[in-house]
Amino acid sequence: MKSKGMGKGWMFWTPRVIGLALILFLAIFSLDVFDGNYDFLGTLLALFMHNLPSIVLAFFLIVFWNKGIVPGAVFILGGLVYVVLILTNRNFEWFMLLWILQISVPAFFVGILFILDWNRRKNG
């Protein structure tokens, strides 16, 4: 019989499902490499570089699936890195703040949900 606080309910699945959706959302942005005039190897390299954030997030999500603190910290750190990269861009424009809302805020949300789930399961 399952104990009440340790089931894999909505608090377990929500950050994982939203995290997967965010990873897929980020991967969609890599499709713009097909607009470039790259040869085959250039296209593969561009796809790899564009998908590097998605690959890193997917790696930590899969490897640490049941250890919510690690993917939580990685999603939050990824969101912070993106904010810093946008705000320190030499060609910064104000509309880029919307990019932060679209990418970093969901990453922060997923990271916080992971940490809340980890805390709930740790304290049982």
C-alpha positions as CSV (number, residue, x, y, z in Angstrom):
1,M,0.0,0.0,0.0
2,K,1.3,3.4,-0.9
3,S,1.9,6.0,1.7
4,K,0.0,9.2,1.2
5,G,2.8,11.7,0.6
6,M,5.0,9.7,-1.6
7,G,2.8,9.0,-4.7
8,K,3.8,10.2,-8.1
9,G,0.9,12.6,-8.5
10,W,0.6,16.0,-10.2
11,M,3.5,17.5,-8.2
12,F,5.8,14.8,-9.6
13,W,4.7,14.8,-13.2
14,T,4.0,18.6,-13.7
15,P,7.6,19.8,-13.8
16,R,8.7,16.8,-15.9
17,V,6.0,17.3,-18.5
18,I,6.4,21.0,-18.7
19,G,10.2,20.5,-18.7
20,L,9.9,18.2,-21.7
21,A,7.6,20.7,-23.5
22,L,10.1,23.5,-22.8
23,I,13.0,21.4,-24.2
24,L,10.9,20.7,-27.4
25,F,10.1,24.4,-27.6
26,L,13.7,25.3,-27.5
27,A,14.6,22.6,-30.1
28,I,12.1,24.1,-32.6
29,F,14.4,27.2,-32.8
30,S,17.1,25.1,-34.4
31,L,15.0,24.6,-37.5
32,D,16.2,28.0,-38.8
33,V,19.6,26.4,-39.8
34,F,17.8,25.0,-42.9
35,D,17.4,28.6,-44.2
36,G,21.2,29.0,-44.3
37,N,23.5,28.1,-47.2
38,Y,25.4,25.3,-45.3
39,D,26.8,22.1,-46.7
40,F,25.8,18.8,-45.0
41,L,28.5,19.0,-42.3
42,G,27.8,22.7,-41.7
43,T,24.1,21.9,-41.2
44,L,24.9,19.1,-38.8
45,L,27.2,21.4,-36.8
46,A,24.7,24.2,-36.8
47,L,21.9,21.8,-35.6
48,F,24.2,20.6,-32.8
49,M,25.1,24.1,-31.7
50,H,21.4,25.3,-31.8
51,N,20.3,22.2,-29.9
52,L,23.0,22.3,-27.3
53,P,20.8,23.9,-24.6
54,S,18.1,21.4,-25.3
55,I,20.6,18.5,-25.2
56,V,22.0,19.7,-21.8
57,L,18.5,20.1,-20.3
58,A,17.3,16.7,-21.7
59,F,20.4,15.0,-20.3
60,F,19.9,16.4,-16.8
61,L,16.2,15.7,-16.9
62,I,16.6,12.1,-18.0
63,V,19.6,11.2,-15.8
64,F,18.2,12.8,-12.7
65,W,14.5,12.0,-13.3
66,N,13.8,11.1,-9.6
67,K,16.3,13.6,-8.1
68,G,14.3,16.8,-8.4
69,I,16.9,19.1,-6.9
70,V,19.4,18.6,-9.8
71,P,17.1,19.3,-12.7
72,G,15.5,22.1,-10.7
73,A,18.8,23.7,-10.2
74,V,19.8,23.2,-13.9
75,F,16.6,24.7,-15.2
76,I,16.9,27.7,-12.9
77,L,20.6,28.1,-13.8
78,G,19.8,27.8,-17.5
79,G,17.2,30.6,-17.2
80,L,19.7,32.8,-15.4
81,V,22.4,32.2,-18.0
82,Y,19.9,33.2,-20.7
83,V,18.9,36.4,-18.9
84,V,22.6,37.4,-18.4
85,L,23.3,36.6,-22.1
86,I,20.4,38.8,-23.3
87,L,21.1,41.7,-20.9
88,T,24.8,41.8,-21.7
89,N,24.3,41.6,-25.5
90,R,26.0,44.6,-27.1
91,N,23.0,44.9,-29.5
92,F,20.4,44.8,-26.8
93,E,17.0,46.1,-27.8
94,W,14.0,46.4,-25.4
95,F,11.9,43.8,-27.3
96,M,14.5,41.2,-26.2
97,L,12.9,41.4,-22.8
98,L,10.0,39.4,-24.3
99,W,12.5,36.7,-25.2
100,I,13.4,36.5,-21.5
101,L,9.7,36.1,-20.6
102,Q,9.2,33.4,-23.2
103,I,12.3,31.3,-22.3
104,S,13.6,32.1,-18.8
105,V,10.3,32.5,-17.0
106,P,9.1,29.0,-18.0
107,A,12.6,27.6,-17.1
108,F,12.4,29.3,-13.6
109,F,8.8,27.9,-13.2
110,V,9.9,24.4,-14.0
111,G,13.0,24.6,-11.8
112,I,10.9,25.8,-8.8
113,L,8.4,23.0,-9.4
114,F,11.2,20.5,-9.4
115,I,12.6,21.8,-6.1
116,L,9.1,21.9,-4.5
117,D,8.5,18.3,-5.6
118,W,12.0,17.3,-4.3
119,N,11.3,19.0,-0.9
120,R,7.8,17.4,-0.7
121,R,9.3,13.9,-1.3
122,K,12.3,14.5,1.0
123,N,10.1,15.5,3.9
124,G,7.6,12.8,3.0
